[in-house]
Amino acid sequence: MNLLVDHLPDAIQVRGIEVPINTDFRASILYNLAVDRQAEPEDVLRAAVLHYVPDIPIGLICQELFVKLNEFYLGGKNEAQKKQAERLKGLSNGKPGYSFEFDADLIHAAFMGQYGIDLNTVEYLHWWKFMTLFGGLNDSCEIVKIIGYRTMKLDSKMSMEQRKYYKNLQQRYALPSRQKKSAEIREMEQMLVAGTWSG
């Protein structure tokens, strides 16, 4: 997918049928927030339908639908490709870099400051464009600095003073610990990625 020349998707194919989806960035953020807060796999799946395809015929609610919605959420990539991209970006300590819930103000301020986009009032912004702009925020944005602190890998190449300094910053900007995902949600996510979930 090349944002410079390709048309951004506004639908997915499910059982050979084109299904229009809500591509506005708000739908994906709401889905992300719902996933973070849900305890049961059925609630996560319900959130996907609610935020992306609320009017979908019941006959199209199937494993393929959730796999395609997950790929859309991941920007057209599968889980393995997404993890590889994150590794290449240096997100190597395994901790989340940001939260749409706890960092909302910083993300809003960064978009206003760098792009002049008010995320609260912009009528529409495709999810993939939003994530491209998010990834393109420059290093002077507070959210970018904080993501760097949260995801920085502290290793033996650093001096003791550096490790202590960055460890303090990681503690200062740490995201509140989330309730651990239930074993059922982890298992469902693995099955969705593997294409073995039967719903």
C-alpha positions in Angstrom: 0.0 0.0 0.0 1.4 3.3 -1.1 -0.4 6.3 0.4 0.9 8.5 -2.4 -0.7 6.6 -5.3 -3.1 4.0 -3.9 -6.8 4.4 -3.0 -7.3 3.9 0.7 -9.7 1.0 1.5 -13.3 1.8 2.5 -14.5 -1.8 2.4 -13.4 -5.4 3.1 -14.2 -8.6 1.3 -16.1 -11.2 3.4 -17.3 -14.4 1.8 -16.9 -12.8 -1.5 -19.1 -9.8 -0.6 -17.8 -6.3 -0.4 -18.6 -4.9 3.1 -18.3 -1.2 3.6 -16.6 -0.3 6.9 -16.3 2.8 9.1 -12.7 4.0 8.2 -12.7 7.2 10.3 -9.9 7.2 12.9 -12.5 7.6 15.7 -13.9 4.1 15.0 -10.5 2.5 15.3 -9.7 4.4 18.5 -13.0 3.4 20.0 -12.3 -0.2 19.0 -8.9 0.0 20.6 -10.3 1.4 23.8 -13.0 -1.2 23.9 -10.4 -4.0 23.4 -8.3 -2.6 26.2 -11.3 -2.6 28.6 -13.0 -5.9 27.7 -12.6 -9.1 29.7 -14.5 -11.5 27.5 -13.7 -12.5 23.9 -17.4 -12.1 22.8 -17.3 -8.5 24.0 -14.2 -7.8 21.9 -15.8 -9.2 18.9 -19.0 -7.3 19.6 -16.9 -4.1 19.8 -15.4 -4.8 16.4 -18.8 -5.1 14.8 -20.2 -2.1 16.7 -17.4 0.3 15.7 -16.6 -0.9 12.1 -19.7 -2.6 10.6 -22.8 -1.9 12.8 -25.3 -2.7 10.0 -23.7 -5.9 8.7 -26.0 -8.8 8.0 -25.8 -11.5 10.6 -24.8 -14.1 8.0 -21.5 -12.2 7.4 -20.5 -12.2 11.1 -17.8 -14.9 10.9 -14.1 -15.6 11.5 -13.2 -14.1 8.1 -14.9 -10.8 9.1 -12.8 -10.5 12.3 -9.6 -11.4 10.5 -10.2 -8.7 7.9 -11.2 -6.1 10.5 -8.0 -6.9 12.5 -5.9 -6.5 9.3 -7.6 -3.2 8.6 -6.9 -2.0 12.2 -3.3 -3.0 11.7 -3.0 -0.8 8.6 -3.3 -3.7 6.1 -0.7 -5.8 7.9 -1.1 -9.0 9.8 0.1 -9.4 13.4 3.6 -10.8 12.4 4.2 -7.9 9.9 3.1 -5.4 12.5 5.4 -6.8 15.1 8.3 -6.8 12.6 7.6 -3.1 11.8 7.6 -2.2 15.4 10.9 -4.0 16.0 12.4 -2.1 13.1 11.3 1.1 14.6 13.2 0.2 17.8 10.1 -0.7 20.0 12.2 -3.4 21.5 11.5 -3.4 25.2 8.0 -4.9 24.7 6.2 -2.2 26.6 3.4 -0.2 25.0 4.5 3.2 23.8 1.2 5.0 24.0 -2.4 4.7 25.0 -5.3 6.4 23.2 -7.0 6.7 26.6 -4.2 8.1 28.7 -2.3 10.1 26.1 -5.3 11.6 24.3 -4.4 15.2 25.2 -0.8 14.8 24.1 -1.8 13.2 20.8 -4.3 16.0 20.2 -1.8 18.7 21.0 0.8 17.1 18.7 -1.6 17.0 15.7 -2.6 20.6 16.4 1.0 21.8 16.7 2.5 19.9 13.8 -0.3 19.6 11.3 -2.9 22.2 12.4 -5.4 19.3 12.6 -7.9 19.5 15.5 -8.7 15.9 16.0 -11.8 16.9 18.0 -13.4 18.7 15.2 -12.0 17.3 12.0 -14.9 15.9 10.1 -13.2 12.8 8.8 -9.7 11.3 8.7 -9.0 7.8 7.4 -7.5 5.5 10.1 -4.5 4.7 7.9 -3.8 8.4 7.3 -4.2 9.1 11.0 -1.6 6.4 11.9 0.7 7.7 9.1 0.5 11.2 10.5 0.9 9.8 14.1 4.1 8.0 13.0 5.4 11.1 11.3 5.3 13.3 14.3 8.6 14.9 14.8 10.9 14.4 17.8 10.1 17.8 19.3 6.5 16.6 20.1 6.0 15.7 23.8 4.2 12.5 22.9 7.1 11.3 20.7 9.6 12.0 23.5 7.4 10.0 26.0 7.0 7.1 23.6 10.8 7.0 23.3 11.2 6.9 27.0 8.6 4.2 27.5 9.9 1.9 24.8 13.6 2.5 25.3 15.6 -0.6 25.9 18.0 0.0 28.8 21.1 -2.1 28.2 24.7 -2.5 29.2 26.0 -0.1 26.5 24.6 2.8 28.6 26.5 4.1 31.6 25.0 3.6 35.0 24.0 7.2 35.2 22.2 7.0 31.8 20.3 3.8 32.8 19.2 5.4 36.1 18.1 8.6 34.3 16.0 6.8 31.7 14.7 4.3 34.2 13.4 7.3 36.2 11.8 8.7 33.0 10.2 5.4 32.3 8.7 5.3 35.8 7.5 8.9 35.6 5.8 8.3 32.2 4.7 4.7 32.7 1.2 3.9 31.6 -1.1 2.6 34.3 -0.9 -1.1 34.4 -3.8 -2.6 32.5 -5.8 -5.6 33.7 -4.0 -8.5 32.2 -5.8 -10.0 29.2 -7.7 -13.1 30.0 -6.4 -16.4 28.7 -9.5 -16.6 26.5 -8.8 -13.3 24.8 -5.2 -14.2 24.2 -6.3 -17.6 22.8 -8.9 -15.9 20.6 -6.4 -13.4 19.2 -3.9 -16.2 18.4 -6.7 -18.2 16.7 -7.8 -15.1 14.7 -4.2 -14.5 13.5 -3.8 -18.2 12.7 -7.2 -18.4 11.0 -8.4 -21.2 13.2 -11.1 -19.4 15.2 -14.6 -20.8 14.5 -16.7 -18.2 16.4 
